[in-house]
Amino acid sequence: MEKGLQSPASFHLAGVIPVAGQPLEFEFPWHDCLQPIGRDYLAVERAVLECAYAGCETIWIVCHDEMQPLIKHRLGDFVKDPCASHGNETEVEFYFEHREIPIFYTPIHPKDRDKRDCLGWSVIYGAMVSYWNSRLISKWTIPDRWYVAFPYGAYEPSVVRPYRRKIS
């Protein structure tokens, strides 16, 4: 099939979370994406969960080099798909129904830092990096579309769950 005529089963949605950008005016000693919005719940975690609810198969977080270890320590390398059905009957069924979504951390390019330092450029750069890195792996892993979740929202991420099929 041609690229534009793919079936819904072969659709690849990549989530992009722009963290690198102009700081907000909170002036805390930590980055603004690490704002707590609930008990043991950070703003960047809400954005990752929103991507998972939307049906993203990969999640790309665009952040600066010095922020990457802290965000990666908090989030890890994978997030469980909250919409996957989990069977409780046997361990074998749970293994096959369990789905993990990989999280990739990409730094903003050094030539763009402090010049094109905004959330909009982080979204474009994250989409480009996800495309080119996926293309190096295989033509089957190239994202068809991108879902952007900003870490500065303060709403329940599960509101996108009813629209998951339409987003995909």
C-alpha positions as CSV (number, residue, x, y, z in Angstrom):
1,M,0.0,0.0,0.0
2,E,1.1,3.5,-0.5
3,K,1.9,5.7,2.5
4,G,-1.4,7.7,2.3
5,L,-3.6,4.6,1.9
6,Q,-2.6,2.7,5.0
7,S,-5.1,0.7,7.0
8,P,-5.8,1.8,10.5
9,A,-4.0,-1.3,11.9
10,S,-0.6,0.0,10.4
11,F,-1.0,3.5,11.8
12,H,1.8,4.9,13.9
13,L,1.1,7.8,16.3
14,A,4.1,9.4,18.0
15,G,3.6,11.7,21.0
16,V,5.8,14.8,21.4
17,I,6.2,16.6,24.7
18,P,8.0,19.9,24.4
19,V,9.9,20.7,27.6
20,A,12.7,22.8,26.2
21,G,11.6,26.4,25.8
22,Q,11.3,29.8,27.5
23,P,10.9,29.4,31.2
24,L,7.6,30.5,32.8
25,E,7.5,33.2,35.4
26,F,7.4,31.0,38.5
27,E,11.1,31.4,39.2
28,F,11.5,28.1,41.1
29,P,14.9,26.4,41.4
30,W,13.6,23.5,39.3
31,H,12.3,23.4,35.8
32,D,8.7,24.4,35.2
33,C,7.7,21.0,33.8
34,L,8.5,19.5,37.3
35,Q,5.7,21.5,39.0
36,P,3.6,19.3,41.2
37,I,0.0,19.3,40.2
38,G,-1.1,16.7,42.7
39,R,0.2,14.4,45.4
40,D,3.2,12.7,43.9
41,Y,2.1,13.8,40.4
42,L,4.2,16.2,38.2
43,A,3.1,18.2,35.2
44,V,5.4,16.2,32.8
45,E,3.9,13.0,34.1
46,R,0.5,14.2,33.2
47,A,1.6,15.0,29.7
48,V,3.1,11.5,29.3
49,L,-0.1,10.0,30.6
50,E,-2.1,12.1,28.2
51,C,0.0,10.7,25.3
52,A,-0.6,7.2,26.5
53,Y,-4.4,7.8,26.7
54,A,-4.4,9.2,23.2
55,G,-2.9,6.0,21.8
56,C,0.7,7.0,21.1
57,E,3.0,4.2,20.3
58,T,6.1,6.2,21.1
59,I,6.6,9.2,23.3
60,W,9.4,11.8,22.6
61,I,10.3,14.3,25.3
62,V,12.3,17.3,24.0
63,C,14.4,18.7,26.9
64,H,17.8,20.2,27.6
65,D,20.7,18.0,28.3
66,E,20.9,19.0,32.0
67,M,17.2,18.2,32.5
68,Q,17.2,14.8,30.9
69,P,18.7,12.7,33.8
70,L,16.2,14.1,36.3
71,I,13.2,13.7,34.1
72,K,14.4,10.2,33.0
73,H,14.9,9.2,36.7
74,R,11.3,10.2,37.5
75,L,9.6,8.8,34.4
76,G,11.8,5.9,33.3
77,D,12.0,4.4,29.9
78,F,8.5,3.1,29.5
79,V,4.9,3.9,30.5
80,K,2.2,1.3,30.7
81,D,-0.7,1.7,28.3
82,P,-3.7,2.7,30.6
83,C,-6.2,1.6,28.0
84,A,-4.9,-1.9,27.5
85,S,-7.1,-4.6,29.0
86,H,-5.3,-6.5,31.8
87,G,-6.4,-10.1,32.3
88,N,-6.4,-11.3,35.9
89,E,-7.0,-15.0,35.1
90,T,-3.5,-16.2,34.4
91,E,0.0,-14.7,34.2
92,V,0.3,-15.7,30.5
93,E,-2.7,-13.7,29.6
94,F,-1.4,-10.7,31.5
95,Y,1.9,-10.9,29.7
96,F,0.3,-10.8,26.3
97,E,-2.2,-8.1,27.1
98,H,0.3,-5.8,28.8
99,R,1.7,-3.1,26.6
100,E,4.5,-0.7,27.3
101,I,5.0,2.6,25.4
102,P,8.7,3.6,25.1
103,I,9.7,7.1,26.1
104,F,12.6,8.7,24.2
105,Y,14.5,11.7,25.5
106,T,16.0,14.0,22.9
107,P,18.0,17.2,23.6
108,I,17.5,20.3,21.6
109,H,20.2,20.9,19.1
110,P,23.1,23.1,20.5
111,K,22.8,25.5,17.5
112,D,19.1,26.1,18.4
113,R,19.6,26.6,22.1
114,D,19.0,30.2,23.3
115,K,18.1,31.2,19.7
116,R,15.0,29.1,18.8
117,D,14.1,28.4,22.4
118,C,10.4,28.1,22.5
119,L,7.7,25.4,22.8
120,G,6.7,25.7,19.1
121,W,10.3,25.0,18.0
122,S,10.5,22.1,20.5
123,V,7.4,20.5,18.9
124,I,8.8,20.8,15.4
125,Y,12.2,19.6,16.4
126,G,10.7,16.6,18.4
127,A,8.7,15.6,15.3
128,M,11.8,15.8,13.1
129,V,13.9,13.8,15.5
130,S,11.2,11.1,15.9
131,Y,10.9,10.8,12.1
132,W,14.6,10.6,11.4
133,N,15.5,8.3,14.2
134,S,12.6,6.0,13.4
135,R,13.6,6.0,9.8
136,L,17.0,4.7,10.8
137,I,15.4,1.7,12.5
138,S,12.9,0.6,9.8
139,K,10.4,2.1,7.4
140,W,7.6,0.4,9.5
141,T,8.5,2.5,12.6
142,I,8.2,5.9,10.9
143,P,5.4,7.9,12.6
144,D,2.5,8.8,10.4
145,R,1.1,11.5,12.7
146,W,2.1,13.2,15.9
147,Y,0.2,14.0,19.0
148,V,1.5,17.0,21.1
149,A,0.9,17.1,24.8
150,F,2.1,20.2,26.6
151,P,3.3,19.7,30.2
152,Y,1.7,22.9,31.4
153,G,-1.9,21.8,31.4
154,A,-3.7,21.0,34.6
155,Y,-6.6,18.8,33.5
156,E,-7.3,15.1,33.8
157,P,-5.4,13.3,31.0
158,S,-8.1,10.6,30.6
159,V,-10.4,13.1,28.9
160,V,-8.8,12.1,25.6
161,R,-9.6,8.4,26.1
162,P,-13.1,8.6,24.4
163,Y,-11.4,10.2,21.4
164,R,-8.6,7.7,21.1
165,R,-10.1,6.0,18.0
166,K,-10.7,9.3,16.3
167,I,-7.2,10.6,17.1
168,S,-5.8,7.4,15.6
